[in-house]
Amino acid sequence: MRRILQVLLPIGILLFFGVVIVLILASKEEPQQRRYAPPSPEVVVRKLVREDFQITLRSQGAVRARTRSSLIPEVRGRIVKVSPNFQEGAFFEEGEVLLEIDDSDYLAELAMAKSALAQAELELQQETARYEQARRDWERLNPGVNASELTLREPQIRQSRAAVASAEARVATAELNLTRSKVTAPYAGRILSKNVDVGQYVSIGSQLADIYAVDFAEVRLPLTASQIGYLDLPSIYRGSNPSIKDGPKVVLSTAVGGQTYSWEGRIVRSEGAVDERTRQIFVVAQIENPYGASVPGRPPLKVGTFVQAEIEGSTLEDVFVVPRTVYRENSYVLVVGEGSSLERRAVETVWENDQNIVVREGLMEGNLLCLTDVPYALEGWQVVANMEGAPKKSSMMAEGSPGNRGGGGGASYPDEVLAKLGDKMPAALKDELVAVKASKDFSKLRPLMGKIASWAAANGEEMPPNPMAGQPRG
């Protein structure tokens, strides 16, 4: 008996669990199947036309002065006076006296130089009188005979003339040193930094201040080799002037105090070498009168300001300008072809920026460019094309109008569902559909239609055809 139990008990346990598993599998509900709701087939299109496109090259750089100098004295002495404009940030005009050096020594040198000149002129006059007297005496005593230079005192008169010339040079030097004791501005400019002040002794070669001119400002702008190809710059060869007359226009902009200001200038030259680290070429933009109040309310363009630059480039003729947002996988765009179906067109760009791409080949004039972001972009997908700028169709549930993408049906579609399935569907679904239709809260219509479609599929019912459901072409 015990042995029989040892055999039958495991068999009974296996049979019991087998029956339980069969019952579980038999009672499992079939998963609900959701019908595929294709996206709205309505798309916005634009008719392509060839046009001319003005290229704008973008770069950036820091403002610098066209002319910058170190102010250095040419005489030594103690500074006795400085101009009110001799301070950092102050403006000055060409020829303005910025500081004065004690000129007492140079006045004394000038007086001594003038005294020496007077003495040399007196000696020259005396030698000239001796020369004339010696010439007359020789002609009277030795008629017809040439006299030697020494007899006529010609070396002595040449020495006197040289002494006068030397004295005149010393006077001119003394006058020049006296003039140099007043340090004047070489051009209209501004003080960047100063190193001296009243009472300080300076010697020849001491650096008094750093100054820069304010007539022009320059910005060094880096460009890539491809950008340079679209910039109208003449080639510079040996022996030619590197300056460019009437170069491409450039607009510089920067933000000051939350507002953006701009200045217009021109490209005046390009540098003669390619940067070895970045492989870029630098062009120089020049702005006239950067500190002038030419535009009311606009601040001056200060040296050191970082600016964004937009340079006028070449003009591309007979091209298509396409929004960058419709450029897919950097290789193709979608157009609506014959039969209102989507077609892929491979294109090659000749220029592109953050907003547009410029295409010369791959498209034809009159093509309808699809501007709508179609999720799957199936080749041959039939769509309803609406021209860009045309009045939009009214939203879902408007009388007699097709629904928008959010609902997946037209205004009469809920009525068709109620008419066909209203008596068969659960009361909860029917009441919800009637409530959504009455409230016109169309954002709830699409998910509700999905629930009704799931119920219909689970119960072998057929939904009425959706008039807005696009179908792929076979």
VOGU-3710 file (C-alpha; in Angstrom, 3 decimals, decimal comma):
1> mrrilqvllp> 0,000/0,000/0,000  2,725/2,376/0,840  4,491/1,696/-2,433  1,254/2,356/-4,363  0,917/5,753/-2,648  4,526/6,613/-3,567  3,673/5,997/-7,242  0,164/7,495/-7,412  0,768/10,651/-5,340  3,285/12,305/-7,778
11> igillffgvv> 1,039/11,380/-10,702  -1,970/12,942/-8,972  -0,060/16,153/-8,236  1,047/16,428/-11,892  -2,501/15,849/-13,110  -3,844/18,487/-10,741  -1,426/21,194/-11,883  -1,954/20,204/-15,524  -5,687/20,774/-15,145  -5,029/24,181/-13,476
21> ivlilaskee> -2,760/25,287/-16,350  -5,312/24,216/-18,964  -8,018/26,195/-17,170  -5,819/29,292/-16,968  -4,993/29,156/-20,677  -8,616/28,564/-21,576  -9,784/31,583/-19,588  -7,127/34,000/-21,003  -8,657/36,961/-22,822  -7,518/37,750/-26,327
31> pqqrryapps> -5,420/40,978/-26,465  -7,265/43,926/-27,830  -6,069/45,001/-31,243  -5,868/48,687/-32,069  -6,423/49,695/-35,620  -3,650/51,760/-37,188  -4,665/55,394/-37,481  -2,509/56,981/-40,176  -1,410/60,591/-39,741  -3,344/63,397/-41,294
41> pevvvrklvr> -2,600/63,587/-45,013  -2,949/67,370/-45,170  0,370/69,083/-45,959  1,408/72,637/-46,703  3,323/73,104/-49,952  5,240/75,895/-51,630  5,625/76,318/-55,366  9,317/76,504/-56,196  10,639/79,341/-58,345  14,206/80,200/-59,250
51> edfqitlrsq> 15,589/83,334/-57,654  18,808/85,158/-56,838  20,230/84,616/-53,362  22,575/87,066/-51,638  25,112/85,171/-49,533  25,888/86,567/-46,098  29,103/85,399/-44,459  29,181/85,388/-40,675  32,253/85,864/-38,533  33,342/87,575/-35,325
61> gavrartrss> 36,259/89,488/-33,905  37,455/92,196/-31,527  37,604/95,894/-32,361  41,044/97,457/-32,500  42,404/100,870/-33,445  43,782/101,322/-36,937  46,687/103,405/-35,561  48,217/102,894/-32,132  51,365/104,601/-30,817  53,552/105,132/-27,791
71> lipevrgriv> 54,064/108,791/-26,877  57,840/109,318/-26,349  59,710/112,602/-25,628  62,593/113,718/-27,825  64,159/115,890/-25,087  64,851/115,371/-21,423  63,670/117,393/-18,475  61,064/117,756/-15,771  57,370/117,853/-16,657  55,964/121,221/-15,603
81> kvspnfqega> 52,473/121,109/-17,118  49,976/118,562/-18,460  46,815/119,085/-20,480  43,390/118,349/-18,939  43,012/115,790/-21,740  46,184/113,966/-20,697  44,364/111,258/-18,750  43,214/107,762/-19,515  40,123/107,684/-21,718  40,315/111,376/-22,692
91> ffeegevlle> 40,111/112,508/-26,315  42,555/114,921/-27,929  42,922/116,609/-31,300  45,836/116,653/-33,722  48,496/119,212/-32,694  47,145/119,648/-29,167  49,836/120,161/-26,475  49,489/117,227/-24,102  52,332/118,076/-21,717  55,213/120,538/-21,363
101> iddsdylael> 58,788/119,866/-20,272  60,861/122,524/-18,490  62,433/124,570/-21,320  64,926/126,684/-19,296  67,923/124,741/-20,517  66,742/124,906/-24,127  66,155/128,669/-23,941  69,751/129,049/-22,699  71,046/126,802/-25,463  69,160/128,867/-28,010
111> amaksalaqa> 70,634/132,114/-26,674  74,191/130,697/-26,787  73,596/129,358/-30,288  72,420/132,763/-31,481  75,466/134,430/-29,893  77,797/132,010/-31,644  75,989/132,681/-34,913  76,451/136,419/-34,519  80,188/135,954/-33,828  80,550/133,672/-36,866
121> elelqqetar> 78,724/136,171/-39,102  81,054/138,967/-37,870  84,135/136,925/-38,674  82,711/136,109/-42,120  82,170/139,779/-42,861  85,736/140,580/-41,752  87,183/137,814/-43,903  85,062/138,956/-46,833  86,540/142,496/-46,475  90,092/141,094/-46,271
131> yeqarrdwer> 89,436/138,975/-49,366  88,279/141,985/-51,385  91,242/144,094/-50,209  93,776/141,338/-51,079  92,241/140,898/-54,549  92,463/144,649/-55,314  96,068/144,903/-54,064  97,174/141,908/-56,167  95,526/143,241/-59,329  97,164/146,643/-58,805
141> lnpgvnasel> 100,679/145,301/-58,143  100,619/142,272/-60,460  98,376/143,042/-63,398  97,605/140,028/-65,610  99,011/137,499/-63,132  96,803/134,960/-61,311  97,097/135,021/-57,534  97,156/131,918/-55,348  94,216/131,041/-53,058  96,274/131,657/-49,980
151> tlrepqirqs> 97,249/135,122/-51,255  93,598/136,008/-51,756  92,665/134,407/-48,326  90,099/132,086/-49,926  90,670/129,254/-47,359  90,013/131,726/-44,557  86,744/132,915/-46,124  85,574/129,337/-46,688  86,300/128,590/-43,038  84,246/131,590/-41,961
161> raavasaear> 81,346/130,548/-44,138  81,457/127,010/-42,635  81,506/128,504/-39,150  78,386/130,517/-39,978  76,604/127,422/-41,337  77,512/125,462/-38,203  76,250/128,247/-35,973  72,990/128,404/-37,941  72,553/124,632/-37,504  73,089/124,969/-33,747
171> vataelnltr> 70,436/127,687/-33,625  68,009/125,506/-35,578  68,684/122,575/-33,244  68,167/124,742/-30,182  64,889/126,072/-31,596  63,760/122,504/-32,428  64,605/121,284/-28,899  62,682/124,219/-27,500  59,694/123,230/-29,645  60,056/119,585/-28,587
181> skvtapyagr> 59,745/120,568/-24,935  56,021/120,821/-25,711  54,758/117,290/-26,513  51,952/117,526/-29,071  49,461/114,948/-30,359  50,429/113,469/-33,741  46,759/112,829/-34,649  43,243/113,026/-33,244  42,955/110,214/-30,766  42,427/108,968/-27,262
191> ilsknvdvgq> 44,619/108,143/-24,267  44,756/104,414/-23,615  47,139/104,632/-20,638  49,547/107,188/-19,219  52,813/106,587/-17,349  53,917/110,081/-16,193  52,530/113,186/-14,531  53,539/116,674/-13,372  56,894/116,892/-11,619  58,334/113,692/-13,038
201> yvsigsqlad> 61,703/113,801/-14,800  61,754/112,122/-18,200  64,604/111,331/-20,535  64,775/110,756/-24,270  62,991/107,494/-25,116  60,840/107,336/-21,965  57,307/106,124/-22,635  54,881/108,858/-21,646  51,571/107,230/-22,695  49,862/104,781/-25,059
211> iyavdfaevr> 47,522/106,478/-27,516  45,411/105,435/-30,487  43,655/107,207/-33,340  39,873/107,536/-33,436  39,374/108,263/-37,135  38,954/104,562/-38,011  38,457/101,285/-36,171  39,325/97,854/-37,537  38,129/94,316/-36,882  40,115/91,222/-37,844
221> lpltasqigy> 37,623/88,612/-39,067  38,475/84,913/-39,630  36,945/83,136/-42,652  37,229/79,569/-43,874  38,507/78,694/-47,322  34,962/77,923/-48,516  33,689/81,284/-47,234  36,504/83,151/-48,975  35,348/81,553/-52,227  32,033/83,426/-51,919
231> ldlpsiyrgs> 33,641/86,786/-51,111  34,368/89,182/-53,970  37,987/90,107/-53,195  40,620/90,920/-55,832  43,798/88,849/-55,891  46,853/90,687/-54,568  50,132/90,098/-56,406  53,639/91,376/-55,887  53,912/95,057/-56,616  50,184/95,763/-56,221
241> npsikdgpkv> 48,513/97,765/-53,470  47,050/95,425/-50,800  44,309/97,919/-49,921  40,880/97,188/-51,400  38,852/100,113/-52,671  35,076/99,864/-52,185  35,356/96,364/-50,704  32,395/94,230/-49,612  30,069/95,783/-47,063  30,094/94,462/-43,511
251> vlstavggqt> 27,674/95,031/-40,632  29,077/94,740/-37,113  26,743/94,253/-34,171  27,056/93,855/-30,429  24,750/93,907/-27,415  25,090/96,779/-24,931  22,789/96,983/-21,928  20,395/94,402/-23,347  20,075/96,167/-26,716  21,816/95,314/-29,975
261> yswegrivrs> 23,549/98,056/-31,949  25,133/97,869/-35,377  27,750/99,720/-37,409  28,420/99,606/-41,141  31,874/99,301/-42,632  33,800/97,721/-45,483  36,456/95,082/-45,997  39,661/96,994/-46,778  42,260/94,218/-47,044  42,998/90,552/-46,482
271> egavdertrq> 46,033/89,198/-44,713  48,681/87,480/-46,770  48,926/84,140/-44,954  46,709/81,279/-43,812  46,628/80,649/-40,067  48,543/77,400/-39,517  46,473/76,351/-36,497  42,941/77,031/-37,727  43,536/77,002/-41,511  41,549/80,219/-41,729
281> ifvvaqienp> 42,180/83,428/-43,628  41,724/86,801/-41,950  40,134/89,823/-43,597  40,101/93,280/-42,042  36,942/95,363/-41,797  37,217/99,109/-41,275  34,622/101,400/-39,661  34,816/105,158/-40,066  34,463/107,479/-37,062  33,643/104,785/-34,473
291> ygasvpgrpp> 33,412/107,341/-31,635  31,201/109,806/-33,490  27,586/110,452/-32,531  26,325/109,767/-36,048  23,318/107,742/-34,827  21,409/109,209/-31,848  21,384/106,900/-28,856  24,000/104,535/-30,217  27,081/104,093/-27,978  30,595/104,448/-29,424
301> lkvgtfvqae> 32,310/101,376/-30,838  35,062/101,017/-28,247  38,391/99,355/-28,811  38,332/95,795/-27,484  34,581/95,270/-28,052  33,709/91,777/-29,333  31,370/92,031/-32,318  29,477/89,740/-34,665  30,023/90,430/-38,361  27,798/89,864/-41,390
311> iegstledvf> 29,751/90,265/-44,619  28,109/90,788/-47,984  29,148/87,871/-50,184  28,514/86,819/-53,764  25,062/86,550/-55,327  23,945/83,086/-56,467  21,750/83,341/-59,550  18,866/81,068/-60,623  18,770/78,893/-57,502  16,089/77,468/-55,222
321> vvprtvyren> 15,982/78,635/-51,603  14,600/75,860/-49,391  13,907/76,006/-45,608  16,479/73,979/-43,755  13,759/72,306/-41,669  12,553/70,280/-44,699  16,039/69,035/-45,595  15,981/65,380/-44,518  19,032/63,318/-43,639  21,177/65,951/-45,359
331> syvlvvgegs> 20,327/64,367/-48,685  16,758/64,896/-49,906  13,542/66,895/-49,679  9,895/65,912/-50,200  7,787/67,210/-53,063  4,168/66,523/-53,957  4,151/64,991/-57,414  1,526/63,683/-59,788  -1,485/62,116/-58,166  -0,891/64,190/-54,988
341> slerravetv> 1,712/61,706/-53,772  4,942/62,353/-51,901  8,212/61,961/-53,764  11,795/62,143/-52,539  14,154/64,389/-54,465  17,893/64,092/-53,816  19,490/67,548/-53,865  22,986/68,967/-53,563  23,412/72,229/-51,720  25,640/75,024/-52,991
351> wendqnivvr> 25,213/77,083/-49,813  23,503/76,657/-46,464  22,988/78,538/-43,236  20,894/78,121/-40,096  17,637/79,014/-41,873  17,923/77,910/-45,507  19,713/75,708/-47,978  20,393/76,842/-51,539  19,898/74,244/-54,261  20,800/74,501/-57,938
361> eglmegnllc> 20,265/70,904/-59,134  17,733/68,235/-58,178  14,596/70,377/-58,254  12,572/71,953/-61,045  10,689/75,205/-61,222  7,040/74,632/-60,368  7,656/71,660/-58,042  5,471/71,657/-54,918  7,835/71,547/-51,952  6,329/69,834/-48,897
371> ltdvpyaleg> 6,782/72,083/-45,848  4,956/69,827/-43,381  6,949/67,432/-41,213  5,418/64,125/-42,366  6,304/61,517/-39,703  7,079/58,551/-41,938  7,489/60,203/-45,366  6,563/57,091/-47,313  7,370/57,211/-51,001  4,074/57,465/-52,859
381> wqvvanmega> 1,992/58,481/-49,839  -1,082/60,313/-51,109  -1,729/63,639/-49,433  -3,974/66,691/-49,616  -1,781/69,659/-50,599  -2,596/73,157/-49,326  -0,632/76,064/-50,768  1,413/78,079/-48,306  -0,391/81,229/-47,249  -3,827/79,952/-48,306
391> pkkssmmaeg> -6,639/80,181/-45,680  -6,568/77,158/-43,404  -9,513/74,813/-43,277  -11,675/75,110/-40,172  -10,925/72,814/-37,280  -12,574/69,456/-36,567  -16,316/69,289/-35,891  -17,031/72,449/-37,902  -20,033/71,965/-40,073  -19,286/69,823/-43,096
401> spgnrggggg> -15,489/70,365/-42,847  -12,873/67,643/-42,488  -11,168/67,259/-39,155  -7,648/68,278/-38,278  -4,765/66,017/-37,417  -5,720/65,833/-33,765  -9,078/64,057/-34,280  -8,591/61,804/-37,254  -12,138/62,395/-38,623  -14,530/64,920/-40,129
411> asypdevlak> -17,432/66,801/-38,578  -19,975/64,097/-39,592  -17,748/61,164/-38,678  -18,890/60,937/-35,005  -22,478/61,033/-36,275  -21,674/58,198/-38,683  -20,181/56,158/-35,819  -23,262/56,765/-33,679  -25,586/55,928/-36,537  -23,854/52,662/-37,355
421> lgdkmpaalk> -22,664/51,417/-33,974  -24,644/53,444/-31,451  -27,098/50,658/-30,671  -24,343/48,050/-30,359  -21,562/49,765/-28,455  -21,482/49,857/-24,669  -23,523/52,621/-23,102  -20,441/54,147/-21,480  -18,673/54,578/-24,829  -21,819/55,931/-26,476
431> delvavkask> -22,433/58,456/-23,682  -18,793/59,578/-23,766  -18,932/60,109/-27,535  -22,146/62,114/-27,259  -20,638/64,207/-24,449  -17,440/64,982/-26,394  -19,476/65,898/-29,475  -21,695/68,199/-27,400  -18,797/69,850/-25,524  -16,753/70,314/-28,731
441> dfsklrplmg> -13,644/69,360/-26,772  -12,061/67,839/-29,863  -8,752/67,069/-28,139  -10,513/64,043/-26,558  -12,044/62,782/-29,797  -9,032/60,962/-31,233  -8,283/58,788/-28,136  -12,009/58,103/-27,790  -12,186/56,945/-31,411  -9,254/54,657/-30,662
451> kiaswaaang> -11,184/53,062/-27,803  -14,264/52,621/-29,987  -12,138/51,090/-32,762  -10,614/48,641/-30,246  -14,069/47,639/-29,045  -15,285/47,187/-32,632  -12,303/45,003/-33,532  -12,763/42,868/-30,416  -16,441/42,327/-31,165  -16,225/41,815/-34,914
461> eemppnpmag> -17,814/45,149/-35,764  -16,628/47,345/-38,620  -15,969/51,040/-38,139  -17,358/53,436/-40,781  -14,618/54,650/-43,194  -12,667/57,694/-42,058  -12,843/60,300/-44,874  -9,514/61,842/-43,839  -7,466/58,626/-43,609  -4,673/58,719/-46,216
471> qprg> -3,692/55,443/-47,800  -0,303/54,527/-49,352  -0,336/54,002/-53,070  -0,087/50,335/-54,069
//
